[in-house]
Amino acid sequence: MKRITKQLSSLAVACAMVVSLAGCGVSVTGVSFDIPDTLEKGSSIMATPEYAYDGETPEAAKADDLVDTLGMSYTSSDPNVLTVDENGNITAVGIGTAEVAMSSKDGKITTSKVVEVVVTPVSLDMVDSITLTKENNSKAKLEAVVQPEDATHVEIEFTSSNEDVATVNSDGEINAVDVGETTITASIKETDLTAECIVTVAPDIESIELGDTSLKMKKDGTAQLTATANPDGASIDGIAFASDAPDVATVDEEGNVWYEGSARNFNQVMATAADIVIVEAEQMVSVGEIRPENVQTFGILVDYIVDGRDDHE
């Protein structure tokens, strides 16, 4: 009996030694960590591992000894997107996707997670208002500006509050339908960000009246011409003013008139760029009296002629 007792005692000591080193037969069978599928660029998170054992979970100190023997380490498939240090601190440094992995030195215990780095939009802006005309179903294109500029997963929708006035497509292109007012709303899908633009469709211009049909000015003097479009509500946007004698007086697109000592021929450019061209003439002549090579603005571009002669009533 004494010999048997000694053998059992020796076995217990041996088992105790095994427990101190390996939890008396307990070993790590797997590892995992819980991190989100997406991270905001510039953010950080800790990948805290959770281990699985083939037996009863050992006490903390013994568990640490077991993990230390595994030689676990972290890696990132793309350090330009995600970086990870030896302690599992993950930092999102660039837009894209990358895989974070954790594995033992023998490669038998491993886990990984694919993470996307994103940038969330914080604002959406566009022009407050625009005016179109019904003529030929005039068009315009809205540009919605998203901040920050590198925001990801941005899909903008456009809607019109009154499609009987103007419609808008998915690219922000507005088409005038009828006279009136509507609100175009831009919104980013899956966010609360919106922006609005009031669109006014004005009636077609039937006639234009100038506030002054003649002006007497001193050299180097200035004056302001005004124009009114008919019917009421018609827009004067796009109306350009031009002088047929720029060496006498020049009129810009805002109606500002001034004398110049030398002729500057930019009327042709203005006339081709404007929607409506009004010419105030200091002298009216018959067709053919102006030599073709002296023509500055061709008659095909002129919509209205105002007689600016001093003796004109």
C-alpha positions as CSV (number, residue, x, y, z in Angstrom):
1,M,0.0,0.0,0.0
2,K,2.8,2.4,0.7
3,R,4.3,1.9,-2.8
4,I,0.9,2.6,-4.4
5,T,0.5,5.8,-2.3
6,K,3.9,7.0,-3.4
7,Q,3.1,6.4,-7.0
8,L,-0.2,8.3,-6.8
9,S,1.6,11.2,-5.0
10,S,4.2,11.4,-7.7
11,L,1.5,11.4,-10.4
12,A,-0.2,14.4,-8.6
13,V,3.0,16.3,-8.6
14,A,3.5,15.7,-12.3
15,C,-0.1,16.8,-13.1
16,A,0.4,20.0,-11.0
17,M,3.5,20.7,-13.1
18,V,1.5,20.2,-16.3
19,V,-1.3,22.6,-15.0
20,S,1.2,25.3,-14.3
21,L,2.5,25.2,-17.8
22,A,-0.5,24.2,-19.9
23,G,-3.6,24.3,-17.7
24,C,-3.4,20.6,-17.1
25,G,-4.2,19.6,-20.7
26,V,-6.1,22.8,-21.6
27,S,-4.9,24.4,-24.9
28,V,-6.0,27.3,-27.2
29,T,-8.1,26.1,-30.1
30,G,-9.1,29.4,-31.7
31,V,-9.2,33.2,-31.6
32,S,-11.5,36.0,-32.7
33,F,-11.9,39.7,-32.4
34,D,-15.0,41.9,-32.9
35,I,-14.5,45.1,-34.9
36,P,-17.0,47.0,-37.2
37,D,-17.3,46.4,-40.9
38,T,-16.7,50.1,-41.5
39,L,-14.5,52.7,-39.9
40,E,-14.4,56.4,-40.4
41,K,-11.2,57.7,-41.9
42,G,-9.0,59.1,-39.0
43,S,-10.6,56.9,-36.4
44,S,-9.0,54.2,-34.2
45,I,-10.2,51.1,-32.5
46,M,-8.7,48.2,-30.4
47,A,-8.9,44.7,-31.8
48,T,-9.3,42.8,-28.5
49,P,-8.9,39.1,-29.0
50,E,-11.1,36.4,-27.4
51,Y,-9.6,32.9,-27.2
52,A,-11.4,29.5,-27.3
53,Y,-10.1,26.6,-25.3
54,D,-10.5,22.8,-25.6
55,G,-11.3,22.5,-22.0
56,E,-12.4,24.6,-19.1
57,T,-11.3,28.3,-19.4
58,P,-8.2,28.7,-17.3
59,E,-7.6,31.4,-14.8
60,A,-6.4,34.7,-16.2
61,A,-2.7,34.3,-15.3
62,K,-2.6,30.8,-16.8
63,A,-4.5,32.0,-19.9
64,D,-1.9,34.7,-20.4
65,D,0.8,32.1,-20.2
66,L,-0.9,30.0,-22.8
67,V,-1.4,32.9,-25.2
68,D,2.3,34.0,-24.7
69,T,3.4,30.6,-25.9
70,L,1.4,31.1,-29.2
71,G,3.3,34.2,-30.3
72,M,0.2,36.0,-31.7
73,S,0.8,39.0,-34.0
74,Y,-1.3,41.4,-36.1
75,T,-1.0,42.4,-39.8
76,S,-2.8,44.6,-42.3
77,S,-3.2,43.7,-45.9
78,D,-3.0,47.4,-46.9
79,P,-1.2,49.8,-44.5
80,N,-2.3,52.7,-46.7
81,V,-5.9,52.0,-45.6
82,L,-5.5,50.4,-42.2
83,T,-2.5,50.3,-39.8
84,V,-2.3,48.0,-36.8
85,D,0.3,47.8,-34.1
86,E,1.6,44.9,-32.0
87,N,-1.1,45.5,-29.4
88,G,-4.0,45.4,-31.9
89,N,-4.6,49.2,-32.1
90,I,-6.2,49.7,-35.6
91,T,-6.1,53.2,-37.3
92,A,-8.1,54.1,-40.4
93,V,-5.7,56.1,-42.5
94,G,-7.1,56.0,-46.0
95,I,-10.2,55.3,-48.0
96,G,-10.6,51.7,-49.2
97,T,-10.8,48.2,-47.8
98,A,-8.2,46.2,-46.0
99,E,-8.0,42.9,-44.1
100,V,-6.7,42.8,-40.5
101,A,-5.4,39.4,-39.5
102,M,-4.2,37.9,-36.2
103,S,-2.3,34.6,-36.2
104,S,0.0,32.5,-34.0
105,K,3.7,32.1,-35.0
106,D,3.0,28.5,-36.2
107,G,0.0,29.7,-38.3
108,K,-2.4,27.2,-36.7
109,I,-4.4,29.8,-34.7
110,T,-5.7,32.6,-36.9
111,T,-8.6,35.0,-37.5
112,S,-9.2,38.0,-39.8
113,K,-11.7,40.7,-40.7
114,V,-12.2,42.8,-43.8
115,V,-12.9,46.5,-43.0
116,E,-13.9,49.4,-45.2
117,V,-12.7,52.9,-44.4
118,V,-15.2,55.6,-45.4
119,V,-15.7,59.3,-45.2
120,T,-19.2,60.5,-44.2
121,P,-20.6,63.5,-46.0
122,V,-21.4,66.4,-43.6
123,S,-23.0,69.1,-45.9
124,L,-24.8,69.5,-49.2
125,D,-25.1,72.9,-51.0
126,M,-26.2,74.4,-54.3
127,V,-27.4,77.7,-55.7
128,D,-30.5,79.2,-53.9
129,S,-32.4,80.2,-57.0
130,I,-32.4,80.3,-60.8
131,T,-34.7,81.8,-63.5
132,L,-35.6,80.1,-66.7
133,T,-37.9,81.0,-69.6
134,K,-40.7,78.9,-71.1
135,E,-39.3,79.6,-74.6
136,N,-38.1,76.4,-76.2
137,N,-38.2,74.6,-72.8
138,S,-35.1,76.3,-71.6
139,K,-32.7,74.2,-69.4
140,A,-30.2,74.5,-66.6
141,K,-28.0,72.1,-64.7
142,L,-27.7,72.2,-60.9
143,E,-24.4,71.3,-59.3
144,A,-24.7,69.9,-55.8
145,V,-21.5,70.4,-53.7
146,V,-20.8,67.8,-51.1
147,Q,-18.4,68.3,-48.2
148,P,-15.9,66.9,-47.5
149,E,-14.9,66.5,-51.1
150,D,-13.7,62.9,-50.5
151,A,-16.9,61.8,-49.0
152,T,-17.7,58.2,-49.9
153,H,-20.9,56.4,-51.0
154,V,-22.5,59.7,-52.1
155,E,-25.6,59.2,-54.2
156,I,-27.6,62.4,-54.8
157,E,-31.3,62.5,-55.8
158,F,-33.1,65.4,-57.3
159,T,-36.9,66.1,-57.1
160,S,-39.2,68.9,-58.2
161,S,-42.1,70.0,-56.0
162,N,-44.1,71.0,-59.1
163,E,-43.3,69.1,-62.3
164,D,-46.0,71.2,-64.2
165,V,-43.5,74.1,-63.9
166,A,-40.1,72.3,-64.2
167,T,-38.8,68.8,-64.2
168,V,-35.4,67.6,-63.0
169,N,-33.5,64.4,-63.8
170,S,-31.1,62.3,-61.8
171,D,-28.2,64.4,-63.1
172,G,-29.7,67.7,-61.8
173,E,-30.7,68.9,-65.3
174,I,-33.8,71.1,-65.1
175,N,-36.2,71.5,-68.0
176,A,-38.7,74.4,-67.9
177,V,-42.3,73.3,-68.6
178,D,-44.6,76.2,-67.9
179,V,-44.6,79.6,-66.2
180,G,-44.5,79.4,-62.4
181,E,-42.3,78.5,-59.5
182,T,-41.1,75.2,-58.1
183,T,-38.5,74.0,-55.6
184,I,-35.8,71.6,-56.6
185,T,-34.6,69.5,-53.7
186,A,-31.3,67.6,-53.7
187,S,-30.7,64.9,-51.1
188,I,-28.0,62.3,-50.4
189,K,-29.4,58.8,-50.0
190,E,-29.4,57.3,-46.6
191,T,-28.6,60.6,-44.9
192,D,-30.6,63.6,-43.7
193,L,-28.6,66.1,-45.9
194,T,-30.6,68.2,-48.3
195,A,-30.4,71.4,-50.3
196,E,-33.0,73.5,-52.1
197,C,-33.1,75.7,-55.1
198,I,-36.1,77.8,-56.1
199,V,-36.7,77.7,-59.9
200,T,-38.8,80.4,-61.5
201,V,-40.0,79.9,-65.1
202,A,-40.7,83.3,-66.5
203,P,-42.9,84.0,-69.5
204,D,-41.3,84.5,-72.9
205,I,-40.2,88.1,-73.7
206,E,-42.6,89.8,-76.1
207,S,-41.0,93.3,-76.1
208,I,-38.3,95.3,-74.3
209,E,-38.5,99.0,-73.3
210,L,-35.6,101.2,-72.4
211,G,-35.9,103.7,-69.6
212,D,-34.1,106.3,-71.8
213,T,-34.2,106.4,-75.6
214,S,-31.6,109.1,-75.8
215,L,-28.8,110.5,-73.5
216,K,-26.7,113.6,-73.6
217,M,-23.4,113.1,-71.8
218,K,-20.1,114.9,-71.2
219,K,-16.9,113.2,-72.3
220,D,-15.8,110.5,-69.9
221,G,-19.3,110.7,-68.3
222,T,-21.3,107.6,-67.2
223,A,-24.9,106.8,-67.1
224,Q,-27.1,103.8,-66.3
225,L,-29.5,102.3,-68.8
226,T,-32.4,100.3,-67.6
227,A,-34.5,97.8,-69.6
228,T,-38.0,96.4,-68.9
229,A,-39.2,93.2,-70.4
230,N,-42.9,92.6,-71.3
231,P,-45.1,91.0,-70.3
232,D,-45.0,91.3,-66.5
233,G,-42.8,88.6,-65.0
234,A,-40.6,88.2,-68.1
235,S,-36.9,88.0,-67.1
236,I,-34.3,90.4,-68.5
237,D,-31.5,87.9,-67.6
238,G,-29.3,87.5,-70.7
239,I,-30.1,90.9,-72.2
240,A,-26.9,92.6,-73.4
241,F,-26.4,96.3,-74.3
242,A,-24.2,97.3,-77.2
243,S,-23.2,100.6,-78.9
244,D,-22.9,100.9,-82.7
245,A,-20.2,103.6,-82.2
246,P,-17.8,102.5,-79.5
247,D,-15.5,105.4,-80.2
248,V,-18.4,107.7,-79.0
249,A,-20.0,105.6,-76.3
250,T,-19.7,102.0,-75.1
251,V,-22.5,100.1,-73.2
252,D,-21.7,97.0,-71.2
253,E,-24.0,94.1,-70.4
254,E,-25.2,95.9,-67.3
255,G,-26.2,99.0,-69.1
256,N,-23.3,101.2,-68.0
257,V,-22.4,103.7,-70.6
258,W,-19.1,105.6,-70.9
259,Y,-17.1,107.5,-73.5
260,E,-13.9,106.1,-74.9
261,G,-11.3,108.0,-76.9
262,S,-10.5,105.0,-79.1
263,A,-12.7,102.2,-80.6
264,R,-12.6,98.8,-78.9
265,N,-14.3,96.3,-81.0
266,F,-15.9,93.7,-78.6
267,N,-19.5,94.2,-79.7
268,Q,-19.3,91.1,-81.9
269,V,-18.3,88.9,-78.9
270,M,-21.1,90.4,-76.8
271,A,-23.7,89.9,-79.5
272,T,-22.8,86.3,-80.0
273,A,-22.8,85.5,-76.3
274,A,-26.1,87.3,-75.4
275,D,-29.6,85.9,-75.6
276,I,-31.0,89.3,-76.6
277,V,-29.1,92.1,-78.3
278,I,-30.3,95.8,-78.2
279,V,-28.4,98.3,-80.3
280,E,-28.8,102.0,-79.6
281,A,-28.0,103.8,-82.9
282,E,-26.7,107.4,-83.1
283,Q,-27.2,107.4,-86.8
284,M,-29.7,105.5,-89.0
285,V,-28.7,104.7,-92.5
286,S,-30.0,102.7,-95.4
287,V,-29.0,99.1,-96.1
288,G,-25.7,99.1,-98.1
289,E,-24.4,102.4,-96.9
290,I,-22.1,100.6,-94.4
291,R,-19.3,98.9,-96.2
292,P,-19.3,95.1,-95.4
293,E,-15.7,95.2,-94.0
294,N,-16.8,97.9,-91.5
295,V,-19.6,95.9,-90.1
296,Q,-18.9,95.1,-86.4
297,T,-22.1,93.4,-85.4
298,F,-24.1,91.6,-88.0
299,G,-27.8,92.3,-88.3
300,I,-28.8,88.7,-87.9
301,L,-27.6,88.9,-84.2
302,V,-29.6,92.1,-83.4
303,D,-33.0,91.7,-81.8
304,Y,-34.0,95.3,-81.1
305,I,-32.8,98.7,-82.4
306,V,-33.3,101.9,-80.3
307,D,-33.0,105.3,-82.1
308,G,-30.7,107.3,-80.0
309,R,-30.5,110.4,-82.2
310,D,-30.8,113.7,-80.3
311,D,-33.6,114.9,-82.7
312,H,-35.6,111.7,-82.4
313,E,-38.9,112.1,-80.6
